[in-house]
Amino acid sequence: MAVLDEFPPPLRARGADTQRDGGGAPPSAAAAAAHDHQSTATAEGGGWRTGSGRGGRDPVPQPPPSPTRPTTVATITAAAAALGTGAAAVALMATSAWLIARAAEQPPVLHLLVAVTAVRFFGLSRGVLRYLDRLAAHRLGLRHQARARLDSYAALADQPMVGRRLGDLVARLVLDTEAAQDRVVRVRMPVLTAFGVGALAVTGFALLVPAAAVVLAGYLLLAGLVVPRLAGHVSARLDARIAPLGGELAEAVLRLHRHTVLLHLTGQEARGLEPARAAAARLREAEQRAATARGLGQLGAWLALAVTVVALLGVGGTAVAAGQLSGPALAVLALTPLALHELLLPLVDAEQARRRTAAALARLDGLQRPVPFPVRGDTASARQRDYLKPAGERAAVRTVRGDTGAPGVRDDLEPAEEWAGEPGVVLDGLVVGRTSDLTEPVSLRVRPGRRVVLVGPSGVGKSTLLATLLGQLAPRAGTVAVGGPVGCLTQDAHLFDTTVAENLRLGRPDATDAELLEALRRVRLDLPLERHVGEHGTRLSGGEARRVALARVLLAAPATVVLDEPTEHLDAETARALLRDVDTLFAGAPVLVVSHQPELLRQEWSDVEVVHLSARAGRAPSDPLPDPVRTP
């Protein structure tokens, strides 16, 4: 639907053949309704069943082929560069300490040449290896980030956007996918370097003075494991909240951006800014408190270093006094922990980053699962999402009927399971809703060439019924069956900020320029294909934008047509012309319309059946949740 129209054209184009959606129906809606055979959903079975015709769903976009160099090799290369950088830094400090102390004894210069050369070697290699380390680590991290982003797009292309907040979704795709890179660069590599080089340093100290090795090992565990874990435990709840708070801020900013003009015209800018400011304040407070915990953790690491240096001086001094250690070696014992500290200090930040990336990647994993909406009688089982899984063969449908005799119910219709599968729509005792029943049971059949209009007060459940019909929601009761690929013209069909041709090819990506021009001609538009339509189609008039969306539906060649408020925001003359063109272009197709203007449709269409939807007894005709077939 229009929700997924927010994504770039390449993603939409991959599934546009099957979607048959000129107005922006989500790929999952097409998966449920855009088959060459009948698609049927039932609440009792908790599943959406789809036929197995040749016109089935396009394959979900897959990640590109693996790079020439395997990820294992890239990981080993990055790890080796990181270990080499840390080892060179510690070796440079140890060698410099020995050289300075030994030079103070004024030995023959020849006795210092090896140490001088080693200092030069480690100094140069440290810079070179540091560059290679950053290059390899970021290359590996970006590879993981790209894979996470591709997997997220692939998951979104295969499920509905019902119940998702677009601002939060953008934050997941942009910010949370960066956690895959941070997990490599800021978590794994620092930990590997610190403990790998630390183990080498402990081994070297053991060769000099075993007691000094014990002290250094204690420092390694204290500053590298205990202190970071304590600091991470203090900020664990905050670190887990930062990613969701970032999503809340993105959602608030997106909503503010969408309503900027209205807020300005009504003088409510300050009121409109309140949600964004509140979200920013919550995020800032969480980050500040997490930074305080990080600072305390680093203070603990510095204190551990001070204690370690004093302890090493004591152990080393005793060894020197006993004649077991030379004076220059004592300088090595005292100064080496300073270099090792540079590797251990980032582990406090790495522990916090580990918890933050875990929370962010968990949010990405959430994209693999559709937002669950409970099915009556089974609110806790995985059956909630069964309707999203297409079956290879058409399954028998069990009908759960609503109350007979209620408004909108017709008892003269055959059950959905007896339907032959021709183009059209069959609703049999259908009750819709997200978490509760919104409507009385509805039964109707839209045959080829027929026009049926659903009317009712705002919030009664018209658009929710449409979302159920398109496969975005499971039915609460009864059955819904859709025959043939479906073309849906939504109320706010999205036009991307690109050319007319690119917007039209969302309906059929392989369409030629001649076919695009023919589609425009049939909807009575004379627009050059290379013309840019502007953001959200702002360079087109309202009527032109609707006709471009209609041409997109026409290119998809749907067998069944669904229109959601087709005349909304159009003047009377333009609305009448549009309805006449729809009647002509889809003369033989079944057309189901959701509208608040049934009189206008009666005037322009010769044979119209109007079905009045009634709210479920005991509830007001309102629904606080976002409209599932419109951009929230």
Summary of the structure (lengths in Angstrom):
residues: 632
radius of gyration: 33.1
end to end distance: 11.3
largest distance: 111.5
contacts: 2252
relative contact order: 0.14
helix: 57%
strand: 9%
